[in-house]
Amino acid sequence: MADKVIYNCEKCGKKVETAETESGIPECCEIVMVKAELPGCDMSSTAEHSRLEGGDACDDGRSGS
């Protein structure tokens, strides 16, 4: 299965998700869309992770401190 890539239109803000193996970069508003930079690790917003306050976004709570 191919990885997904997200492109953003800098003019209108539209987002397009496509397979990385597809050829060509999508266009929107008559301009070429820009590949979105996704964060590497974000804190989940679920109740399970609500006990982790502040700290590193990648902290999984197993450090013991």
N, C-alpha and C positions, 0 to 999 in steps of 0.2 A: 504494500500500500504506500502511495506517495505521500510525502509530507505536505501539509497545507501551508500556503503563504497568504498573507493578508496585505492588500494594497489599499492606500488611501488616496482620495482625490484632494489635492491641495486647494482647489477652488470651492467645491461644494461640501466636502467632508464625507462623501459617500465611501463606504468600505466594501471591498470585494474580496471574497475568500476563494482561492483557486488551488489546484494541485500544482506542486512545484515542477512537475514534469511537463505541464502544458507549455507550449511554445508561445513566446510573445508576452509583453506586459500589457495589461488592459488599459484602455483609454476612457476618460470621462471628461465632459465639458471641453472636448476637443484638445485635451492635453494628456500626456502620458502620466499614469498614476504612479505614486511613490510607494515603495515597499515599506510596510509598517515595521517599526522597531518595537518588539515586544519585550517586556521586562523578563528577566531570567527567573525570578522567584518572587511571588507575592504571598502575603499572608491571607489565608482563607478567612472569609467573613462569616463562617458558620459558628454556631454555638460551641462546638467542640474546641475551637481555637480561641475562644473569647477569654480564657484564663491567662493567655500569654499577653502581658501588657508591655508595650514599648519594645525596645530592643531591636535586634536584627530581624528583618522581614523573613529571613530564612531560618530563624530559630524555631526548632521543633519542640522545645521544652524538655529535652533529654539531657541537658548539660548539668543539671543538679544545682545550679546556682540561683 
